[in-house]
Amino acid sequence: MGKRLSNQLLNYWKPMLAVVFWGISFIATKHALIELNPREIILLRLILAIVFLSLFAVITNRSISIDKKNLMGIFILAAIAVFHLWIQVTGLKYTSASNTGWIIGTAPIFIVLLGIIFFKERFSIIQSIGVIIASFGVILLFSKGEFWKINFLTNQGDFLILSSAFTWGVYSVVNKKISLNFSPLMTILYLFILMAVMISPFTITASFLTSVQNLSPLVLFSILFLGIFCSGVAYVIWAQSLKNMSASKVGVFLYFEPFITVIAAWAMLNELITLLMIFSGLIITLGVVLVNKN
Protein backbone atom coordinates (compact mmCIF):
# COMPACT_ATOMS: atom_id res chain seq x y z
CA MET A 1 0.00 0.00 0.00
CA GLY A 2 2.78 2.40 1.00
CA LYS A 3 4.79 1.60 -2.12
CA ARG A 4 1.74 2.14 -4.32
CA LEU A 5 1.09 5.52 -2.68
CA SER A 6 4.71 6.59 -3.15
CA ASN A 7 4.54 5.59 -6.84
CA GLN A 8 1.37 7.64 -7.27
CA LEU A 9 2.98 10.66 -5.62
CA LEU A 10 6.01 10.27 -7.91
CA ASN A 11 3.71 10.13 -10.93
CA TYR A 12 1.98 13.34 -9.80
CA TRP A 13 5.24 15.17 -9.10
CA LYS A 14 6.52 14.67 -12.63
CA PRO A 15 3.79 16.62 -14.49
CA MET A 16 3.67 19.17 -11.67
CA LEU A 17 7.41 19.79 -11.96
CA ALA A 18 7.11 20.17 -15.74
CA VAL A 19 4.34 22.74 -15.28
CA VAL A 20 6.44 24.61 -12.71
CA PHE A 21 9.29 24.84 -15.24
CA TRP A 22 6.93 26.05 -17.98
CA GLY A 23 5.28 28.54 -15.63
CA ILE A 24 8.63 30.08 -14.69
CA SER A 25 9.80 30.07 -18.32
CA PHE A 26 8.07 33.41 -18.97
CA ILE A 27 10.07 35.01 -16.16
CA ALA A 28 13.32 33.56 -17.51
CA THR A 29 12.40 34.88 -20.97
CA LYS A 30 11.80 38.38 -19.58
CA HIS A 31 15.28 38.28 -18.03
CA ALA A 32 16.84 37.04 -21.28
CA LEU A 33 15.18 39.85 -23.25
CA ILE A 34 17.34 42.33 -21.35
CA GLU A 35 20.36 41.39 -23.50
CA LEU A 36 19.06 39.24 -26.38
CA ASN A 37 16.41 39.62 -29.06
CA PRO A 38 13.60 37.04 -29.48
CA ARG A 39 15.29 35.10 -32.33
CA GLU A 40 18.52 34.77 -30.33
CA ILE A 41 16.68 33.51 -27.26
CA ILE A 42 14.79 30.92 -29.29
CA LEU A 43 17.91 29.63 -31.07
CA LEU A 44 19.95 29.30 -27.87
CA ARG A 45 17.04 27.57 -26.14
CA LEU A 46 16.69 25.12 -29.04
CA ILE A 47 20.43 24.34 -29.18
CA LEU A 48 20.57 23.52 -25.47
CA ALA A 49 17.40 21.42 -25.70
CA ILE A 50 18.77 19.50 -28.70
CA VAL A 51 21.99 18.70 -26.82
CA PHE A 52 20.08 17.55 -23.72
CA LEU A 53 17.52 15.45 -25.62
CA SER A 54 20.19 13.91 -27.85
CA LEU A 55 22.22 12.82 -24.81
CA PHE A 56 19.08 11.43 -23.19
CA ALA A 57 18.22 9.51 -26.38
CA VAL A 58 21.71 7.98 -26.53
CA ILE A 59 21.74 7.06 -22.83
CA THR A 60 18.31 5.41 -23.07
CA ASN A 61 19.17 3.63 -26.35
CA ARG A 62 16.45 5.34 -28.39
CA SER A 63 16.34 4.61 -32.10
CA ILE A 64 17.51 7.63 -34.10
CA SER A 65 16.47 6.30 -37.49
CA ILE A 66 14.46 8.75 -39.57
CA ASP A 67 11.51 7.80 -41.75
CA LYS A 68 11.68 10.11 -44.76
CA LYS A 69 7.88 9.92 -45.10
CA ASN A 70 7.57 11.80 -41.79
CA LEU A 71 9.97 14.62 -42.64
CA MET A 72 7.36 16.78 -44.35
CA GLY A 73 5.02 16.47 -41.38
CA ILE A 74 7.73 17.50 -38.92
CA PHE A 75 8.79 20.32 -41.27
CA ILE A 76 5.25 21.75 -41.24
CA LEU A 77 5.03 21.47 -37.44
CA ALA A 78 8.47 23.08 -37.04
CA ALA A 79 7.48 26.06 -39.21
CA ILE A 80 4.35 26.63 -37.11
CA ALA A 81 6.25 26.17 -33.84
CA VAL A 82 9.01 28.64 -34.78
CA PHE A 83 6.45 31.30 -35.65
CA HIS A 84 4.54 30.53 -32.45
CA LEU A 85 7.63 30.96 -30.27
CA TRP A 86 8.75 34.09 -32.10
CA ILE A 87 5.49 36.01 -31.58
CA GLN A 88 5.27 34.75 -27.97
CA VAL A 89 8.76 35.94 -27.03
CA THR A 90 8.21 39.20 -28.94
CA GLY A 91 4.95 39.72 -27.07
CA LEU A 92 6.77 39.32 -23.77
CA LYS A 93 8.78 42.45 -24.63
CA TYR A 94 5.60 44.52 -24.36
CA THR A 95 3.52 42.85 -21.67
CA SER A 96 3.97 41.33 -18.24
CA ALA A 97 4.83 37.71 -17.54
CA SER A 98 1.67 37.50 -15.43
CA ASN A 99 -0.61 38.53 -18.31
CA THR A 100 1.25 36.11 -20.57
CA GLY A 101 0.59 33.21 -18.22
CA TRP A 102 -3.15 33.84 -18.18
CA ILE A 103 -3.50 34.54 -21.92
CA ILE A 104 -1.46 31.51 -23.03
CA GLY A 105 -3.91 29.42 -21.03
CA THR A 106 -6.57 30.15 -23.67
CA ALA A 107 -4.84 27.91 -26.23
CA PRO A 108 -7.24 24.96 -25.58
CA ILE A 109 -10.14 27.20 -26.66
CA PHE A 110 -8.51 27.81 -30.03
CA ILE A 111 -7.84 24.07 -30.37
CA VAL A 112 -11.54 23.33 -29.90
CA LEU A 113 -12.70 26.14 -32.21
CA LEU A 114 -10.28 25.14 -34.98
CA GLY A 115 -11.41 21.52 -34.63
CA ILE A 116 -15.00 22.65 -35.14
CA ILE A 117 -14.20 24.85 -38.15
CA PHE A 118 -11.93 22.47 -40.06
CA PHE A 119 -12.85 18.99 -38.82
CA LYS A 120 -16.54 19.42 -37.91
CA GLU A 121 -15.94 18.31 -34.35
CA ARG A 122 -18.86 18.52 -31.91
CA PHE A 123 -19.39 21.66 -29.85
CA SER A 124 -21.66 21.54 -26.80
CA ILE A 125 -23.64 24.30 -25.13
CA ILE A 126 -21.32 24.09 -22.10
CA GLN A 127 -18.30 24.61 -24.36
CA SER A 128 -20.02 27.62 -25.97
CA ILE A 129 -20.57 29.14 -22.54
CA GLY A 130 -16.92 28.42 -21.73
CA VAL A 131 -15.73 30.36 -24.80
CA ILE A 132 -17.89 33.35 -23.85
CA ILE A 133 -16.68 33.31 -20.23
CA ALA A 134 -13.00 32.98 -21.20
CA SER A 135 -13.33 35.75 -23.82
CA PHE A 136 -14.80 38.05 -21.19
CA GLY A 137 -11.90 37.21 -18.87
CA VAL A 138 -9.35 38.03 -21.58
CA ILE A 139 -11.03 41.37 -22.39
CA LEU A 140 -11.15 42.21 -18.68
CA LEU A 141 -7.43 41.37 -18.35
CA PHE A 142 -6.50 43.42 -21.44
CA SER A 143 -8.49 46.48 -20.38
CA LYS A 144 -7.89 46.34 -16.61
CA GLY A 145 -11.61 46.96 -16.27
CA GLU A 146 -11.69 49.92 -18.68
CA PHE A 147 -13.05 48.23 -21.81
CA TRP A 148 -13.10 51.40 -23.92
CA LYS A 149 -9.32 51.79 -23.62
CA ILE A 150 -8.38 48.58 -25.47
CA ASN A 151 -6.29 49.25 -28.59
CA PHE A 152 -3.44 47.54 -30.42
CA LEU A 153 -0.77 50.10 -29.52
CA THR A 154 -1.48 50.00 -25.80
CA ASN A 155 -2.05 46.25 -25.70
CA GLN A 156 0.27 45.06 -28.49
CA GLY A 157 2.07 42.63 -26.18
CA ASP A 158 -1.21 41.11 -25.00
CA PHE A 159 -2.46 40.78 -28.58
CA LEU A 160 0.79 39.09 -29.66
CA ILE A 161 0.54 36.63 -26.77
CA LEU A 162 -3.08 35.93 -27.70
CA SER A 163 -1.91 35.34 -31.28
CA SER A 164 0.67 32.87 -29.99
CA ALA A 165 -2.11 31.03 -28.13
CA PHE A 166 -3.91 30.83 -31.48
CA THR A 167 -0.82 29.54 -33.29
CA TRP A 168 -0.41 26.88 -30.59
CA GLY A 169 -3.99 25.89 -31.35
CA VAL A 170 -3.05 25.62 -35.04
CA TYR A 171 0.02 23.54 -34.13
CA SER A 172 -2.04 21.18 -31.96
CA VAL A 173 -4.77 20.67 -34.57
CA VAL A 174 -2.22 20.05 -37.35
CA ASN A 175 -0.31 17.68 -35.05
CA LYS A 176 -3.49 15.66 -34.52
CA LYS A 177 -3.86 15.12 -38.24
CA ILE A 178 -0.23 14.36 -39.09
CA SER A 179 0.68 10.71 -38.61
CA LEU A 180 4.22 10.34 -37.26
CA ASN A 181 5.99 7.05 -36.52
CA PHE A 182 8.33 8.49 -33.88
CA SER A 183 8.02 8.33 -30.12
CA PRO A 184 6.96 11.63 -28.48
CA LEU A 185 10.52 12.24 -27.30
CA MET A 186 12.11 11.69 -30.70
CA THR A 187 9.39 13.74 -32.39
CA ILE A 188 10.27 16.69 -30.12
CA LEU A 189 14.00 16.20 -30.79
CA TYR A 190 13.60 16.17 -34.59
CA LEU A 191 11.15 19.08 -34.32
CA PHE A 192 13.67 21.16 -32.37
CA ILE A 193 16.44 20.35 -34.86
CA LEU A 194 14.35 21.54 -37.80
CA MET A 195 13.26 24.64 -35.87
CA ALA A 196 16.90 25.50 -35.16
CA VAL A 197 17.78 25.03 -38.84
CA MET A 198 14.93 27.33 -39.87
CA ILE A 199 15.75 30.17 -37.52
CA SER A 200 19.57 30.03 -37.72
CA PRO A 201 19.98 31.98 -41.01
CA PHE A 202 18.03 34.89 -39.51
CA THR A 203 19.88 34.82 -36.20
CA ILE A 204 23.55 33.86 -36.46
CA THR A 205 25.48 37.08 -37.04
CA ALA A 206 28.63 38.65 -35.66
CA SER A 207 26.58 40.69 -33.19
CA PHE A 208 24.81 37.51 -32.01
CA LEU A 209 28.13 35.78 -31.30
CA THR A 210 29.37 38.89 -29.47
CA SER A 211 26.19 39.01 -27.38
CA VAL A 212 26.55 35.35 -26.40
CA GLN A 213 30.14 35.88 -25.31
CA ASN A 214 29.16 38.81 -23.08
CA LEU A 215 26.04 37.48 -21.40
CA SER A 216 25.58 38.47 -17.76
CA PRO A 217 25.23 35.66 -15.17
CA LEU A 218 21.48 36.31 -14.84
CA VAL A 219 20.79 36.08 -18.57
CA LEU A 220 23.12 33.08 -18.97
CA PHE A 221 21.30 31.24 -16.18
CA SER A 222 17.94 32.17 -17.75
CA ILE A 223 18.98 30.73 -21.13
CA LEU A 224 20.31 27.55 -19.50
CA PHE A 225 17.06 27.19 -17.57
CA LEU A 226 14.96 27.68 -20.71
CA GLY A 227 16.95 25.23 -22.81
CA ILE A 228 17.80 22.46 -20.37
CA PHE A 229 14.88 22.50 -17.95
CA CYS A 230 11.94 24.01 -19.87
CA SER A 231 12.61 22.46 -23.28
CA GLY A 232 14.60 19.45 -22.09
CA VAL A 233 13.79 17.99 -18.69
CA ALA A 234 10.15 19.17 -18.74
CA TYR A 235 9.37 17.41 -22.04
CA VAL A 236 11.04 14.18 -20.87
CA ILE A 237 9.13 13.97 -17.57
CA TRP A 238 5.90 15.06 -19.29
CA ALA A 239 6.27 12.22 -21.80
CA GLN A 240 6.97 9.80 -18.94
CA SER A 241 3.85 11.04 -17.15
CA LEU A 242 1.72 10.36 -20.23
CA LYS A 243 2.96 6.76 -20.15
CA ASN A 244 2.02 6.25 -16.50
CA MET A 245 -1.20 8.30 -16.36
CA SER A 246 -4.12 9.07 -18.65
CA ALA A 247 -3.82 12.16 -20.85
CA SER A 248 -6.84 13.73 -19.13
CA LYS A 249 -5.24 13.41 -15.68
CA VAL A 250 -1.91 14.78 -16.87
CA GLY A 251 -3.61 17.65 -18.71
CA VAL A 252 -5.28 18.86 -15.51
CA PHE A 253 -1.88 19.98 -14.21
CA LEU A 254 -1.70 22.62 -16.97
CA TYR A 255 -4.39 24.60 -15.12
CA PHE A 256 -1.78 25.37 -12.45
CA GLU A 257 0.64 26.98 -14.92
CA PRO A 258 -0.74 30.55 -14.92
CA PHE A 259 -0.90 30.60 -11.12
CA ILE A 260 2.75 29.54 -10.97
CA THR A 261 3.66 32.26 -13.48
CA VAL A 262 1.88 34.98 -11.49
CA ILE A 263 3.55 33.97 -8.20
CA ALA A 264 6.99 33.67 -9.86
CA ALA A 265 6.57 37.01 -11.65
CA TRP A 266 5.71 38.66 -8.32
CA ALA A 267 8.70 37.05 -6.58
CA MET A 268 11.31 37.40 -9.34
CA LEU A 269 10.21 40.41 -11.39
CA ASN A 270 8.37 42.43 -8.74
CA GLU A 271 5.28 42.43 -10.94
CA LEU A 272 2.19 43.73 -9.19
CA ILE A 273 -0.57 41.24 -8.43
CA THR A 274 -3.97 42.93 -8.41
CA LEU A 275 -7.37 41.57 -7.44
CA LEU A 276 -8.63 42.43 -10.92
CA MET A 277 -5.82 40.37 -12.51
CA ILE A 278 -6.57 37.36 -10.31
CA PHE A 279 -10.31 37.73 -10.96
CA SER A 280 -9.71 37.95 -14.72
CA GLY A 281 -7.42 34.92 -14.59
CA LEU A 282 -9.95 32.85 -12.65
CA ILE A 283 -12.63 33.73 -15.21
CA ILE A 284 -10.32 32.65 -18.05
CA THR A 285 -9.48 29.41 -16.24
CA LEU A 286 -13.18 28.67 -15.63
CA GLY A 287 -13.91 29.22 -19.31
CA VAL A 288 -11.06 26.92 -20.37
CA VAL A 289 -12.23 24.21 -17.95
CA LEU A 290 -15.73 24.35 -19.46
CA VAL A 291 -14.36 24.24 -23.01
CA ASN A 292 -12.32 21.14 -22.12
CA LYS A 293 -15.28 19.50 -20.44
CA ASN A 294 -16.40 16.38 -22.31
N, C-alpha and C positions, 0 to 999 in steps of 0.2 A: 504493500500500500504506500509506504513512505517513498520507495523508489519510483513508483508510478507518479506520485505527486511531484517529486523532484524533476522527473522527465517533462511533466506538463509545464512546470514553471520555466524550465530551460527553453521549451518550445515557445512560450509566450515572451520570454526575454529577447529572443532573436528578432522577431518583427518589431518589437518595441524599440530595441537598440537601433535598428535600421531607420525607423521613423525619427528617432532623436537626431541621428546624423543628418537626415534630410531636412529636418526642421531647423537645425543650426546652420545648414549650408547657405541660407540667405544672408546670415550675419557674416559668415566667412567671405561671401562674395562682395558684400558691402566693403569689408576691409580691403579685399584685393583690388577693388575699383579705385582705391586711393592712388595706386601706382601703375595699374595696368588697364588697358582698354578691354571691352568685352571679348573680342576675338582672341586676344592673348590669354585671357583667363580660361576660356573654353579649351584652347589648344593645350595649355599646360595641364589642365585637369584631365583631358583625354589621354595625354602621354603617360601620366602617372598611373591612371587607371589601367591602361593597356599593359604596362609593365607588371603591375600587381596581378591582374587577371591572368596574364600569360604565365607568370611564375606559379600561380595557384593551379592552372591547368596542367602544367608539367608535373608538379608535385603530386597531384591527384590522378595522374595518368589519363587525362582526358584526350580523346581523339581530336586531332587538329586537321583532319582531312576536310577538304572543302568540296561541296557539291556545286558544280558550276551552274546547275539549274536554279540554285537559291541565290546566286549573286545579285541578280536583278532585283529580287525582293528586298534584300538587305540594302542595296543601293538606294532604293526608293525610301525605305525607312530612315536611312542615314541622312538623306537630303532633308526630310521633314524634321528630324531630330536636331540637326545643326541649326536650321532656321528657328526652331522652337527655343533652343538654348540662347541663341543670339538675341532674340527680342526679349527674352526673360531677363538676361543679364543687363541688357541696355535699359530695360524698364526699371531695374533696381537703382540705376543712376539717378532717377528722378522721383522715386517714391520710397517709402519706408519699408524695412524688412517685415514689419508687422502687417502692413496692408498686403504685401506680397503673399505672406502666408495664408491670409484669409482668401484672397482672390484666386490663388492657384488651386485652392480647394474646390473651385467650381468646375474643374475639368470633367468630373463624372457627368455633369449635366450636359456638357457639349457632346460627350460620348453617346449618351442616350438620344439626344436630338439628332445627331448625325446618323445614328442607326435607324431612326424613324424615317429620315428624309431619303437616305440612299438604299436602305435594305428593308424598308417597310416593317420594321420591328414594332411590336405592340407598345402602346403608350396608355397607361391607365389614368384615371381621374386623379388618384393620389399623386402620381408623378407630375401631372399638370400643375397641381397645387404646389408641389415642391419647387418647380421651375419658377412660379410666380413669387413664392416666398424668398427663394435664394436671390432672384433678380432684385427684389426690394431691398434685401440686405446689402447687395453690392452697390446699389444706388445710394443707400444711406451711408455706406462706408466712403464712397467717392466724395459725396457732398458734405460730409460731416454734419448732416441734418439740414443743410441749406441747399435744397434741390435745385434752385434756380441759378446756382453758381457753378454748376458742372459745365466744363468746357475742355476741349482737347489740350489747350496750352497749359492750363492749371493742373489738369489731371493726366498729362501725357504718360507719366510713369505707370499710373493705374491702368490706363487703357492698353499700354503695351503688355503689362502683366496679364490682363484679361485676354489679350490676343494670344499670349503664350499658352494660356489655359485652353483656348480654342484649338491651337495647333497640336497640343497634347491629345486633345480629343480626336483630331484628324489622324495623328500617329496611331492611337489605340484602335480606331476603327479599321484603318488600313492593315494594321498588324493582325487583326482578327481574320482578315480575308486572305492574307498571304500565308501560304503553306511552306513552312521551313522545317528541314529535317535535322536541325541542330538542337542540342540541349539549350535550355534558357541561358546558362552561363556562357556557352560558346557563341550563342546568338548575340549576346551583349558584347562579347570580346570583338567579334567580327564587325559589329555595328560601330563600335568605338574606333576601330582601325580605319574604316571607311570614312567616318566623320572627320577624323584627324587628317586624312588625305585630302578631303574636300576643303577644309578650312586653312590648311597650311599655306597654299599659294597667296592667300590674302593676309597672312599674319606674319610669316617669317621674313623679317627685314633686319637691317643693321640696328635700327632703334629698338626692335624687339629683343635682340640678343643683348644689347646694352642694358635694357630695363631688367632683364632676368639676372644679369650679373650684379645688379645694384639693388636688389630687393631688400627691403627692411625685414627684420626678424618677424614682425607681425604679419606682413603680407606673405612672406615665405611659408610661415606656419599655416596661414589660411589656404594657400594653394595646395600644400601637402595634405591638409585635412580634406579639401574638396576632392582631390584626385584619389588618395589612398582610401579614405574612410567613406566618403559620400558616394563615389563612383566605383569603388573597389569592394571594401568589406561589406558595405550595406547591401549591394546587389547579391553577394555570395550568401549572406545569412538570410536574405529575403527569399532567395531561390530554395535554400534548405528548409525554410519555414513552409513554403508551398508544398514541399514533399511530405512534411510531417503533419500538416493541418490542411483543412479545406480552404479554398480560395476565399470563401465568404468570411471565414473567421480571421484569416490573415488581413483581409481588406479592411476590417473594422479598425485596425490599428492606425490606418491613415487618417481617421478622424481626429487623432491626437496631434497631428503634425502642426496645424496652425497655432494651437495653444502652446506648443513647445517653442515655436518661432517667436511668438509674442513675448513669452517669458525670457527667452534668450536675448531678444532685441532690447528688452528693458535692462537686463543685467549687463550686456556686453556693449551696447551702443547708446545706452541712456535714452532710448526712445520712450516717449510718454505713452502710458497706457491710460486710456480714457474709458469711462463707462459707456460712451456712445460707440467706441470701437469694439468693445467686448460684446455689447448688445447687437451690433451689426454682424459681428462674427458668429454669434450664436444663431442668428436668423439665417445666415448663409449655411451654417452647418445643418440646421434643421431642414432646410430646403434640400440639401444634398442627400441627407438621410432618406427623405421621402422619395426623391428621384431614384435612389438605389433600392428602394423597397420593392420586393417581388410581389 
